[in-house]
Amino acid sequence: MLLAVVLIGSLACSAGESGQGSGTSSTMTSGMGGGGSSPGGRPSGEVEGLVGEDIELGEAVVTVRALQPTFQPADPVQRLSPETPVAPADNESFYQAFVRILNRGVPPLRVDPQDFTLLLGGRVHALEPTRSGPAARSLLKNASLDLLLTFKGEAGQQPVLLYSPEWFEGTLRVSLPVDTTTTTR
């Protein structure tokens, strides 16, 4: 009996090793749709994706529709802060991301815009609350929320959106696709 358990276990391990190199844009531990599970039972892993992709993150699907610098950012209907928005300083720019989060799981999912940050040139920038919204919400199964996220940082940098919600042990990193434009002479 013990020999059968050991034999089955070794076959399962060798089958798992042969599935490497799938070519996906996510780097994570295996299990629950968008990562494994932490010891506390929460989904976990480090996940990477591109703008325009549907990215599985535990029971959620995160889609970053746009991530770009802008001189005059759009304002959300419901802002996180009622304070007057501040203009950027010299050599600063606004960066905006349009994000949709869908809950495919049964338990409600808490979505908080403050869980997003922006990586620019090696520095992490917090959300600009006067130009971002709506406020945090709990999503029931199959409900989604569209977020407008604005950040202020050094102009001319390549932005990477970071998302670390409390219900996921890890970080989602979303970057712009590599430009594949070719020129002819």
N, C-alpha and C positions, 0 to 999 in steps of 0.2 A: 504494500500500500504506500509506504513512504517513498519507494523507488518511483512509483507512478507520479506522485506529486512533484518530485524533483525533476523527472523527465519532462513533464508538462510545463513546469516553470522555466526550464532552460530553453525549450522550444519557443515559448512566448517571448523570452528576452531576445533570442536571436532573430525572431520575426520583427521585433520592434526596431532592431538596429538596421535592418535592410531597407526600411522606409525613409531613410534620411535623404535630403536633397530634393524636396518636392518642388522647389522653385517659388514658393509663396513669399509674400512680403511681410509675413508675421513671424516673429521670433518669440516663442513662448513654450511653457511646459504643456504637456498633453493633457487632455481632459476637457470638461465642461465647455465646449464651444469656443471660448476665446481665452483659454488658459487652463491651468490645473486648479487644484484646490490648496489653500493654505491649511495649516493644522487646525485653524478655527472653522474650516468649512467654507470660507469665502473663496470665490474664484481668484486666481493669481497668475502672474506672469508678466513679462515685458513684451509689449506688443508694438509693432511698427506698421504704419500704413501710409497711404498716399491720399492726397486731396482727390475727392471724387469717388473713392472706394467705400463700400459698405464694410465696416470693420466690426467683427464680433468681439465683444468684451464681456465675458460671462454670459448673462442672459440678455444683455443689451446689444443693440446694433447702433454704432456711431458712424455717422456720415458727415465729413467735413466737406461742404459743397464749395467753399472758397476760402482762401487764405492769401491775403495780399496787402501790400502797402497802399495807403490812400492819403491824399492831402486833405480831403474833406470827408470824414467818415459819416456814414448814415447813422441816425439815432434811432434806437428802438422805441416802440410805443410805450413800453413799461421799463423804465430805467431802474438800475439797482440803487442809485443814489439821486436824491432830488437836488443836490448841489449843482451849481453852474459849471458846465464843462470848461476845462482849461485848454488853451491852445498849446501846441508843442513848442518847445524851445528851438533855437537854431540847431541845425544838424540832427533834429529829431523828426520822426514821422509816426503817423498812426498806422497800425496794422489791424486789419479786421478779419475775423473768421465767422463764417455762417455754418452752424452746426445743427444737425438733427440727431436726437437720441430717441430710440424706440425700445420699449420694454417688451420682450417676448416671454418673460417669466411670469409666474403666478404671483410671487410676493411683490408688493409695491417697491419701486426703485426711486431713490432720492437723487434728483439731479440738481446740482448747485453750480452756477456759473463760476463761483469763486474757486472751484476745484481745477480750473484751467489756468495755465501760465504759458508764456511764450519764451522760447529760447532764441536769442539773437546774438550772434557773434560770441558764444560762450557764456553769456549772461542771461539769467532768468528774470523775466519781467512779469509783474503782477497785472491783473486785470484792471482796466480803467473803468470804475463803477459808474461814472457819470455818462458813459457812452455805451454801456452794455446792459443786456437784459434778455428776458424777464428774470424775476427773482426765482429762488429755489422752489422746486415743486416735487411732489411725489407722483410718479407715473404708475397707473394700474396696468394690467396686462394689455398688450397691443396698443397702448397709448404712446404718443410721441410728443416731443417738445422741440421747437425750433429756437435756437439761441443766436443772438448777435453779440459777438465778443470783440471788444476793442482793447488794444494795448498800445502803449507809447514806448518807443525805443529809438535806438540809433538808426538813422536813415541808411538805405542801401544795403541792408543785411538780408540774409536768407532766413526766413522765419520757419520755426518748427514749433507746432502747437503741442503742448504737453497736457495730459488729462490724468489726474490721480484721484478718482472718487473714493469715498470711504468704504464702499461695498466691493472694491477691487484691490487686491494686494499686488500692486505693481503700477506701471505707468504706460499709458498709450502715447506714442510719439507719431505725429502726423506731419509729413513734409510734402513739399511740392514735387510733382513728378520731374524727372530729369528731362531737360529740354532735348528733344530728338530732332529738332529742325536742322535740315542740311541746306547748304547754299551751293549754288552752281556758278561757275565763272564763265 
